[in-house]
Amino acid sequence: MGDTQNSTTDARTVVIGAGPAGLTAAYQLGKAGRTATVLEAEDVVGGISQTAERDGWRFDIGGHRFFTKVKPVSALWHEILPDEDFLLRPRMSRIYYQGKFYDYPLKAFNALGNLGIVEAVRCVLSYVWARVNPPKDQTKFEGYVAAKFGWRLYRTFFKTYTEKVWGVPADQLEADWAAQRIKNLSLFGAIWNAITPSRNQKDITSLIEEFEYPRHGPGMMWERCHELVEGQGSDVLFRQPVTRIRHRDGVAVEVIASTPDGEVVHPCTEVVSSMPIPRLVQAMDPPAPEDVLVAAKSLQFRDFLTVALVVPEADGFPDNWIYIHAPEVHVGRIQNFGSWSPEMIPDAGKTCLGLEYFVNEGDHIWTKDDADLVAQAEAEMVTLGLLSPGRVEKGYVVRMPKAYPMYDATYKENVETLRAWLTENVRNVFPVGRNGMHRYNNQDHSMYTAMLTVENIVSGTSHDVWEVNVDAEYHEEISESDG
């Protein structure tokens, strides 16, 4: 590494990460008349909300519906992108299990027809049994979901997919993840919704029927935000991973980033950080005490890769995505990017399917050659009966480390240890976003934490951003006061 050098002489807010949380923070600071320095470890903006492009084909890192109950976030989306850049898309997703498609959200007659009357009755009786004799431990994913859907439906539709996503037995995963995703949705609620339909259900996020979507994918939003942030006078610097944060007298004073030409020092008035919170704490200079570093090391993440397959349009499906519950294949979910936006597809008569694999960085799937991953993805599609052999024309692979914060048995205690130490020792460092707070945030949650943090910095308000993602009302149900 070369000599250390200063990139700026005047201290300003340093924003770590150019994903939704980081760029939102920089943009909101700019609107308040403040400039920032945004440090991004990679060479693209958007983080997990980027839109990857290969030979003109665009595909998400996962799927990103633009739907929120938080009006300031919705307003910001339309402030960054003009209305004509948004498409209103129908939401369609299904579960694929034992060669059959199950509508999700649940449609009573579809489920009945697929399960058969005998199995359907067994599932209902299992649900009744779980209501009368609820699982003793509902702090874990398994007990939480079984209480809401019954043991039979849990084992059929929830267990296999969840264990693919997280790579651990469902009885070892905390219930928090399920509570965020299906809060106040149960078998009874799903059936009631199915037999008493209402136009474009919006009260429960899991049941929405349509959503907005940028015509070139979510990365379009963050590429435009990047332009706006630089237009405000802030800097967005790529390939500058943060290695150290110097602090003294209870505040951070300098952020040090690594570049090919040596370390660069950025004096700071505040730090808004969307980098993984363990790395944030591990970067502190002088270092945090050993017990805090142990807590940081204990926080785990799940990694992710997409194998994008170009196939004839006739081999696609109308869904935005399909959940794959079949245990005989590794793929967990399949996107059809042509169903998200036709403008993601450069060639007429084609579509692009994104097979999603939930992995651990360095494992046997992560380390496979791209060509081998494309071959595996094609073979699994054939095994599932979703493609005939020889239909794949091109294939691409995108890897995304640290995509999902793990909700294991000790994560809450570890996050609280890090949060308490940061508050006491570097009071001008503000974690935001999914990895910054080790919360399974959606994009709108991440943005809102950044917006509230900037209000605290600029206006001296005292929003507790840590409550944004644990308020159950916020996650799934909209109150009367929200309109």
WOHU-V301868 format. One record per residue. N is the residue number from 1. PSI is psi in degrees with one decimal (NA if undefined). NEAR is the number of other ideal C-beta (glycine too) atoms within 12 Angstrom. Layout:
N|PSI|NEAR + N|PSI|NEAR
This chain:
1|140.7|15 + 2|-166.4|11 + 3|150.1|11 + 4|138.3|20 + 5|152.8|18 + 6|136.2|20 + 7|-23.0|27 + 8|157.0|25 + 9|-25.5|10 + 10|132.9|18 + 11|141.2|25 + 12|172.7|31 + 13|131.0|43 + 14|126.8|50 + 15|124.2|54 + 16|114.1|51 + 17|133.5|51 + 18|39.4|47 + 19|-166.8|50 + 20|-43.7|47 + 21|-47.5|52 + 22|-47.6|53 + 23|-33.7|51 + 24|-43.7|51 + 25|-46.9|52 + 26|-41.9|52 + 27|-43.2|42 + 28|-37.2|41 + 29|-42.2|38 + 30|-38.3|33 + 31|-25.4|26 + 32|6.0|21 + 33|14.6|15 + 34|144.0|29 + 35|158.3|27 + 36|163.1|46 + 37|118.8|43 + 38|123.5|47 + 39|120.1|43 + 40|128.8|35 + 41|-30.1|30 + 42|-169.1|28 + 43|16.3|15 + 44|156.8|27 + 45|164.2|40 + 46|-20.1|41 + 47|-133.4|47 + 48|-12.1|44 + 49|13.5|44 + 50|161.0|38 + 51|112.7|40 + 52|147.5|36 + 53|129.2|24 + 54|115.9|25 + 55|35.1|18 + 56|-12.7|18 + 57|131.1|33 + 58|137.1|38 + 59|147.3|48 + 60|161.7|45 + 61|84.4|39 + 62|-175.6|39 + 63|143.8|38 + 64|94.6|40 + 65|137.4|34 + 66|87.0|39 + 67|131.5|31 + 68|152.7|33 + 69|-3.4|28 + 70|104.1|32 + 71|-38.9|17 + 72|-32.9|24 + 73|-45.4|34 + 74|-42.8|26 + 75|-37.9|17 + 76|-39.9|31 + 77|-45.8|39 + 78|-13.9|21 + 79|-36.0|22 + 80|-45.6|34 + 81|139.6|30 + 82|157.5|14 + 83|-34.3|16 + 84|-12.5|11 + 85|-1.0|24 + 86|136.8|28 + 87|145.1|26 + 88|112.9|20 + 89|140.1|33 + 90|137.5|19 + 91|123.9|31 + 92|123.3|26 + 93|144.8|34 + 94|163.0|32 + 95|134.5|34 + 96|117.1|34 + 97|126.4|31 + 98|43.5|21 + 99|9.6|16 + 100|150.5|23 + 101|129.4|28 + 102|124.7|35 + 103|140.0|31 + 104|121.4|36 + 105|160.4|30 + 106|131.4|35 + 107|122.5|23 + 108|-48.3|25 + 109|-33.7|16 + 110|-46.7|21 + 111|-42.2|33 + 112|-44.7|22 + 113|-37.5|16 + 114|-41.5|27 + 115|-31.4|27 + 116|153.0|14 + 117|-39.3|14 + 118|-49.5|12 + 119|-36.5|22 + 120|-43.7|27 + 121|-41.4|16 + 122|-40.3|20 + 123|-41.6|34 + 124|-43.1|26 + 125|-37.3|19 + 126|-39.4|28 + 127|-45.0|31 + 128|-42.4|21 + 129|-42.1|22 + 130|-28.6|31 + 131|-37.5|20 + 132|-38.8|12 + 133|73.5|15 + 134|151.1|21 + 135|139.5|27 + 136|-39.4|14 + 137|100.6|18 + 138|14.0|22 + 139|-15.2|21 + 140|157.0|31 + 141|-44.7|39 + 142|-52.8|33 + 143|-37.0|29 + 144|-48.3|35 + 145|-39.2|39 + 146|-35.3|38 + 147|-30.1|34 + 148|-24.1|35 + 149|-8.2|39 + 150|154.9|33 + 151|-35.1|30 + 152|-47.2|27 + 153|-36.3|37 + 154|-48.8|37 + 155|-29.6|27 + 156|-46.4|32 + 157|-17.0|38 + 158|-39.6|38 + 159|-54.7|31 + 160|-48.1|28 + 161|-44.1|36 + 162|-39.5|39 + 163|-27.5|25 + 164|-46.1|32 + 165|-46.1|37 + 166|-16.6|38 + 167|16.4|28 + 168|157.0|25 + 169|142.3|17 + 170|-23.0|33 + 171|0.2|27 + 172|-7.5|24 + 173|134.4|35 + 174|153.5|33 + 175|-12.5|31 + 176|-40.2|30 + 177|-45.5|33 + 178|-38.9|39 + 179|-36.7|30 + 180|-41.7|31 + 181|-33.0|29 + 182|26.1|35 + 183|127.3|29 + 184|14.2|25 + 185|130.6|32 + 186|177.4|30 + 187|-44.9|37 + 188|-46.5|24 + 189|-38.8|26 + 190|-42.4|35 + 191|-41.2|26 + 192|-41.7|20 + 193|-36.5|28 + 194|-37.0|25 + 195|-10.1|16 + 196|67.2|14 + 197|146.1|17 + 198|149.6|15 + 199|122.5|10 + 200|68.7|16 + 201|124.1|27 + 202|-7.8|23 + 203|-37.2|24 + 204|117.9|28 + 205|-37.0|32 + 206|-17.5|31 + 207|6.2|36 + 208|147.9|31 + 209|-17.6|27 + 210|159.5|21 + 211|163.8|34 + 212|156.9|31 + 213|128.2|37 + 214|140.1|40 + 215|-24.9|27 + 216|19.4|33 + 217|167.9|42 + 218|-27.7|47 + 219|-27.1|37 + 220|-39.8|35 + 221|-45.4|43 + 222|-24.7|43 + 223|-40.5|29 + 224|-40.7|29 + 225|-38.9|43 + 226|-46.0|36 + 227|-42.9|21 + 228|-41.2|27 + 229|-44.6|36 + 230|-33.2|25 + 231|-23.6|18 + 232|-7.4|24 + 233|1.3|20 + 234|164.3|36 + 235|135.9|30 + 236|111.7|40 + 237|122.3|35 + 238|161.8|21 + 239|42.9|19 + 240|70.4|34 + 241|137.4|27 + 242|130.6|43 + 243|-32.5|29 + 244|151.5|30 + 245|110.4|39 + 246|137.7|28 + 247|153.1|30 + 248|150.4|15 + 249|35.6|12 + 250|7.1|15 + 251|152.2|25 + 252|139.1|38 + 253|-25.5|26 + 254|141.7|34 + 255|125.5|48 + 256|126.7|34 + 257|152.6|40 + 258|135.8|24 + 259|166.0|26 + 260|-21.8|13 + 261|9.0|15 + 262|178.1|18 + 263|144.3|26 + 264|132.1|32 + 265|129.3|31 + 266|103.0|40 + 267|145.7|25 + 268|146.3|37 + 269|-36.2|28 + 270|162.8|35 + 271|121.4|48 + 272|114.8|53 + 273|122.2|45 + 274|8.0|50 + 275|156.5|44 + 276|130.1|39 + 277|-30.6|44 + 278|-41.6|37 + 279|-36.3|31 + 280|-48.6|43 + 281|-39.9|44 + 282|-19.5|26 + 283|-6.6|35 + 284|137.8|36 + 285|109.0|23 + 286|158.3|16 + 287|158.3|19 + 288|160.0|30 + 289|164.0|18 + 290|-40.4|13 + 291|-32.4|18 + 292|-40.0|31 + 293|-34.6|24 + 294|-42.1|20 + 295|-40.0|30 + 296|-44.5|31 + 297|-25.7|21 + 298|-19.3|26 + 299|131.2|38 + 300|157.8|30 + 301|157.6|31 + 302|135.7|37 + 303|172.3|33 + 304|142.2|36 + 305|149.6|38 + 306|132.1|45 + 307|113.8|44 + 308|124.9|43 + 309|124.0|43 + 310|123.2|37 + 311|164.0|38 + 312|145.3|23 + 313|-32.3|23 + 314|-19.7|13 + 315|3.1|28 + 316|-164.8|33 + 317|158.8|27 + 318|-16.0|20 + 319|152.1|33 + 320|-44.0|37 + 321|161.7|37 + 322|131.5|37 + 323|130.0|30 + 324|105.5|41 + 325|-1.8|35 + 326|121.4|29 + 327|-13.6|20 + 328|-6.0|17 + 329|158.5|30 + 330|-28.8|34 + 331|138.8|43 + 332|-31.3|40 + 333|148.7|36 + 334|121.9|45 + 335|148.9|42 + 336|100.1|38 + 337|-22.6|48 + 338|-25.7|38 + 339|-20.7|33 + 340|-49.3|43 + 341|127.0|36 + 342|-23.0|25 + 343|-3.4|23 + 344|-13.8|41 + 345|113.0|31 + 346|-20.8|23 + 347|124.8|19 + 348|143.2|10 + 349|4.2|16 + 350|166.2|29 + 351|174.2|39 + 352|120.4|46 + 353|131.9|49 + 354|109.6|48 + 355|122.9|46 + 356|129.3|44 + 357|129.2|39 + 358|117.7|33 + 359|176.4|34 + 360|130.6|26 + 361|126.1|22 + 362|-5.9|12 + 363|-176.7|19 + 364|-25.5|15 + 365|-45.0|33 + 366|-39.9|26 + 367|-1.2|17 + 368|149.3|22 + 369|150.3|15 + 370|-41.9|23 + 371|-38.5|16 + 372|-35.8|18 + 373|-39.6|32 + 374|-43.1|29 + 375|-40.6|21 + 376|-44.1|28 + 377|-43.8|42 + 378|-43.9|33 + 379|-38.7|25 + 380|-36.1|31 + 381|-39.0|36 + 382|-43.7|22 + 383|-40.2|23 + 384|-14.2|30 + 385|15.9|19 + 386|-11.1|33 + 387|149.2|29 + 388|153.0|16 + 389|143.6|15 + 390|8.9|13 + 391|-14.1|24 + 392|127.1|32 + 393|-34.6|24 + 394|160.0|28 + 395|145.7|33 + 396|153.7|31 + 397|134.2|34 + 398|127.8|36 + 399|139.9|29 + 400|100.9|35 + 401|155.0|25 + 402|50.7|34 + 403|-34.2|37 + 404|117.2|38 + 405|133.1|36 + 406|133.6|35 + 407|70.9|37 + 408|-174.9|28 + 409|-22.8|22 + 410|4.6|20 + 411|-39.1|33 + 412|-46.7|26 + 413|-41.3|19 + 414|-42.1|30 + 415|-41.7|38 + 416|-37.8|21 + 417|-45.9|30 + 418|-43.2|41 + 419|-44.8|33 + 420|-41.1|21 + 421|-41.7|33 + 422|-43.8|36 + 423|-39.3|21 + 424|-31.9|17 + 425|-22.2|26 + 426|75.5|36 + 427|-11.5|19 + 428|19.2|29 + 429|125.5|43 + 430|104.7|45 + 431|138.9|44 + 432|161.1|49 + 433|-176.3|49 + 434|-61.6|42 + 435|-30.3|41 + 436|-30.6|47 + 437|0.5|43 + 438|51.0|44 + 439|141.3|40 + 440|67.0|33 + 441|145.8|41 + 442|171.0|37 + 443|-41.1|44 + 444|-35.3|39 + 445|-45.4|36 + 446|-45.0|44 + 447|-40.5|48 + 448|-37.2|42 + 449|-37.4|46 + 450|-40.9|50 + 451|-44.5|44 + 452|-36.6|35 + 453|-42.1|42 + 454|-38.3|39 + 455|-42.3|26 + 456|-41.5|27 + 457|-46.9|34 + 458|-40.9|24 + 459|-5.0|16 + 460|18.4|9 + 461|173.8|14 + 462|44.6|12 + 463|135.0|23 + 464|93.6|19 + 465|-20.1|37 + 466|-17.1|29 + 467|-16.1|19 + 468|-42.2|36 + 469|4.7|38 + 470|-0.1|24 + 471|107.1|23 + 472|-34.2|22 + 473|-40.5|22 + 474|-37.5|29 + 475|-54.5|34 + 476|-29.4|28 + 477|137.4|23 + 478|133.9|25 + 479|168.0|13 + 480|-37.2|8 + 481|-18.2|8 + 482|-2.9|16 + 483|NA|11
